[in-house]
Amino acid sequence: MLTEEQITDKIEVVGEHRIVQIRKANVIKRDGVEISREYNRHTVVPGEDASSESAEVQAIVAAMHTDAVVADYEASIREDSEI
């Protein structure tokens, strides 16, 4: 019997703007033995809506993306667009 599951196997906070990077693994098993694993990554940047993320990711985003971090990130985006 084949089964497939998606697990969040890594959550990292990276860079000066505390971008939250999430790695998910799609695992396929045959009779309970893993036969395939594929990884996908996505990020949550300061100010981005994280409501569709897991409770664990939401908690990390809430702790990392303070008002000051969001303001600093948005200011850096504006600066980059003016160059």
ZAVOLUM-365112 format. One line per field, with one value per residue: x, y, z of N, C-alpha, C in turn; residue number from 0. Coordinates in nm, 3 decimals, always signed. Layout:
// residues N
n_xx = (X	...)
n_yy = (Y	...)
n_zz = (Z	...)
ca_xx = (X	...)
ca_yy = (Y	...)
ca_zz = (Z	...)
c_xx = (X	...)
c_yy = (Y	...)
c_zz = (Z	...)
nr = (NUM	...)
This chain:
// residues 83
n_xx = (+0.084	+0.058	+0.142	+0.120	+0.264	+0.290	+0.536	+0.649	+0.973	+1.180	+1.239	+1.358	+1.511	+1.630	+1.881	+1.919	+1.668	+1.508	+1.375	+1.149	+1.203	+1.064	+1.082	+0.937	+0.871	+0.774	+0.670	+0.678	+0.558	+0.588	+0.415	+0.478	+0.749	+0.979	+1.004	+1.045	+1.138	+1.078	+1.169	+1.036	+1.054	+0.956	+0.906	+0.836	+0.807	+0.879	+0.581	+0.419	+0.122	+0.069	-0.127	-0.211	-0.025	+0.121	+0.047	+0.283	+0.467	+0.334	+0.359	+0.636	+0.673	+0.522	+0.676	+0.921	+0.871	+0.841	+0.690	+0.891	+1.079	+0.928	+0.883	+1.148	+1.217	+1.031	+1.118	+1.370	+1.299	+1.176	+1.400	+1.562	+1.406	+1.428	+1.677)
n_yy = (-0.117	+0.221	+0.525	+0.874	+1.160	+1.490	+1.667	+1.918	+1.974	+2.143	+2.458	+2.774	+3.078	+3.339	+3.576	+3.938	+4.050	+3.869	+3.662	+3.399	+3.074	+2.790	+2.444	+2.179	+1.833	+1.599	+1.284	+0.959	+0.639	+0.286	+0.022	+0.107	+0.163	+0.408	+0.532	+0.747	+1.092	+1.429	+1.771	+2.093	+2.445	+2.748	+3.095	+3.327	+3.658	+3.958	+4.119	+3.981	+3.783	+3.514	+3.338	+3.103	+2.919	+2.655	+2.617	+2.621	+2.752	+2.997	+3.090	+3.128	+3.322	+3.530	+3.585	+3.663	+3.860	+4.141	+4.468	+4.657	+4.513	+4.459	+4.722	+4.800	+4.616	+4.685	+4.946	+4.890	+4.764	+4.974	+5.144	+4.984	+4.984	+5.242	+5.271)
n_zz = (+0.000	-0.085	+0.070	+0.134	+0.279	+0.410	+0.574	+0.797	+0.822	+0.882	+1.021	+0.987	+1.092	+0.914	+0.811	+0.838	+0.857	+0.975	+0.828	+0.791	+0.711	+0.569	+0.544	+0.379	+0.364	+0.130	+0.168	+0.052	+0.109	+0.089	+0.202	+0.462	+0.442	+0.361	+0.035	-0.120	-0.106	-0.119	-0.123	-0.045	-0.029	+0.132	+0.215	+0.481	+0.497	+0.690	+0.788	+0.616	+0.567	+0.775	+0.834	+0.712	+0.774	+0.979	+1.333	+1.479	+1.307	+1.285	+1.549	+1.567	+1.369	+1.483	+1.708	+1.597	+1.400	+1.491	+1.544	+1.501	+1.348	+1.118	+1.026	+0.973	+0.774	+0.571	+0.520	+0.413	+0.177	+0.041	+0.012	-0.154	-0.384	-0.467	-0.568)
ca_xx = (+0.000	+0.130	+0.090	+0.194	+0.241	+0.373	+0.577	+0.738	+1.089	+1.279	+1.196	+1.476	+1.502	+1.753	+1.906	+1.900	+1.525	+1.441	+1.286	+1.123	+1.210	+1.001	+1.105	+0.842	+0.909	+0.668	+0.725	+0.596	+0.596	+0.523	+0.406	+0.545	+0.891	+0.996	+1.064	+1.072	+1.126	+1.103	+1.162	+0.991	+1.078	+0.895	+0.943	+0.742	+0.884	+0.811	+0.461	+0.339	+0.019	+0.111	-0.243	-0.229	+0.084	+0.094	+0.052	+0.424	+0.524	+0.269	+0.419	+0.771	+0.655	+0.476	+0.788	+1.031	+0.831	+0.790	+0.660	+1.018	+1.138	+0.845	+0.912	+1.284	+1.212	+0.960	+1.207	+1.476	+1.238	+1.161	+1.534	+1.606	+1.329	+1.470	+1.812)
ca_yy = (+0.000	+0.347	+0.637	+0.999	+1.259	+1.611	+1.706	+2.032	+1.916	+2.243	+2.598	+2.853	+3.224	+3.375	+3.712	+4.050	+4.085	+3.756	+3.591	+3.263	+2.981	+2.664	+2.334	+2.069	+1.712	+1.510	+1.150	+0.850	+0.511	+0.163	-0.072	+0.165	+0.190	+0.527	+0.507	+0.875	+1.213	+1.550	+1.889	+2.222	+2.553	+2.878	+3.188	+3.427	+3.779	+4.046	+4.186	+3.889	+3.708	+3.377	+3.268	+2.970	+2.833	+2.576	+2.693	+2.635	+2.858	+3.122	+3.133	+3.177	+3.448	+3.631	+3.620	+3.723	+3.975	+4.250	+4.590	+4.720	+4.432	+4.483	+4.858	+4.800	+4.540	+4.766	+5.056	+4.837	+4.739	+5.106	+5.188	+4.905	+5.022	+5.377	+5.265)
ca_zz = (+0.000	-0.091	+0.147	+0.114	+0.383	+0.403	+0.707	+0.809	+0.889	+0.920	+1.026	+1.016	+1.086	+0.845	+0.767	+0.930	+0.868	+1.041	+0.736	+0.837	+0.598	+0.606	+0.451	+0.393	+0.294	+0.082	+0.190	-0.002	+0.169	+0.042	+0.315	+0.577	+0.417	+0.278	-0.095	-0.187	-0.025	-0.199	-0.038	-0.096	+0.068	+0.111	+0.320	+0.531	+0.523	+0.785	+0.739	+0.533	+0.638	+0.802	+0.890	+0.651	+0.820	+1.099	+1.458	+1.516	+1.224	+1.326	+1.675	+1.537	+1.297	+1.580	+1.796	+1.521	+1.319	+1.575	+1.468	+1.462	+1.240	+0.999	+0.979	+0.917	+0.648	+0.471	+0.484	+0.326	+0.045	-0.023	-0.024	-0.269	-0.504	-0.507	-0.628)
c_xx = (+0.090	+0.061	+0.178	+0.160	+0.334	+0.405	+0.664	+0.858	+1.197	+1.216	+1.319	+1.443	+1.635	+1.760	+1.873	+1.754	+1.441	+1.337	+1.272	+1.116	+1.157	+1.033	+1.007	+0.891	+0.782	+0.727	+0.626	+0.651	+0.520	+0.529	+0.487	+0.692	+0.902	+1.066	+1.098	+1.053	+1.165	+1.081	+1.111	+1.015	+0.993	+0.929	+0.824	+0.828	+0.808	+0.694	+0.371	+0.240	+0.064	-0.005	-0.266	-0.120	+0.041	+0.103	+0.196	+0.490	+0.463	+0.330	+0.559	+0.763	+0.614	+0.590	+0.897	+0.994	+0.762	+0.759	+0.787	+1.084	+1.060	+0.875	+1.049	+1.286	+1.144	+1.044	+1.317	+1.423	+1.222	+1.297	+1.584	+1.534	+1.367	+1.605	+1.803)
c_yy = (+0.125	+0.451	+0.759	+1.093	+1.377	+1.652	+1.831	+1.982	+2.017	+2.381	+2.677	+3.001	+3.271	+3.524	+3.817	+4.087	+3.971	+3.689	+3.447	+3.174	+2.845	+2.560	+2.223	+1.952	+1.636	+1.369	+1.047	+0.719	+0.397	+0.063	-0.024	+0.196	+0.308	+0.491	+0.636	+0.989	+1.330	+1.671	+2.010	+2.325	+2.674	+2.966	+3.272	+3.548	+3.868	+4.122	+4.098	+3.812	+3.563	+3.291	+3.129	+2.872	+2.754	+2.665	+2.717	+2.749	+2.992	+3.177	+3.190	+3.311	+3.559	+3.677	+3.698	+3.852	+4.080	+4.371	+4.656	+4.645	+4.456	+4.621	+4.865	+4.728	+4.623	+4.885	+5.009	+4.808	+4.871	+5.159	+5.116	+4.947	+5.161	+5.379	+5.250)
c_zz = (+0.000	-0.005	+0.119	+0.228	+0.361	+0.545	+0.699	+0.888	+0.925	+0.915	+1.069	+1.011	+1.030	+0.814	+0.870	+0.951	+0.925	+0.951	+0.783	+0.713	+0.644	+0.499	+0.483	+0.310	+0.255	+0.084	+0.136	+0.056	+0.102	+0.157	+0.435	+0.559	+0.321	+0.146	-0.170	-0.089	-0.114	-0.110	-0.115	+0.013	+0.031	+0.230	+0.363	+0.569	+0.622	+0.721	+0.655	+0.621	+0.653	+0.852	+0.830	+0.693	+0.943	+1.224	+1.501	+1.437	+1.262	+1.455	+1.653	+1.466	+1.394	+1.670	+1.721	+1.450	+1.405	+1.487	+1.418	+1.345	+1.110	+0.941	+0.914	+0.782	+0.539	+0.427	+0.390	+0.187	-0.029	-0.071	-0.149	-0.396	-0.554	-0.576	-0.778)
nr = (0	1	2	3	4	5	6	7	8	9	10	11	12	13	14	15	16	17	18	19	20	21	22	23	24	25	26	27	28	29	30	31	32	33	34	35	36	37	38	39	40	41	42	43	44	45	46	47	48	49	50	51	52	53	54	55	56	57	58	59	60	61	62	63	64	65	66	67	68	69	70	71	72	73	74	75	76	77	78	79	80	81	82)
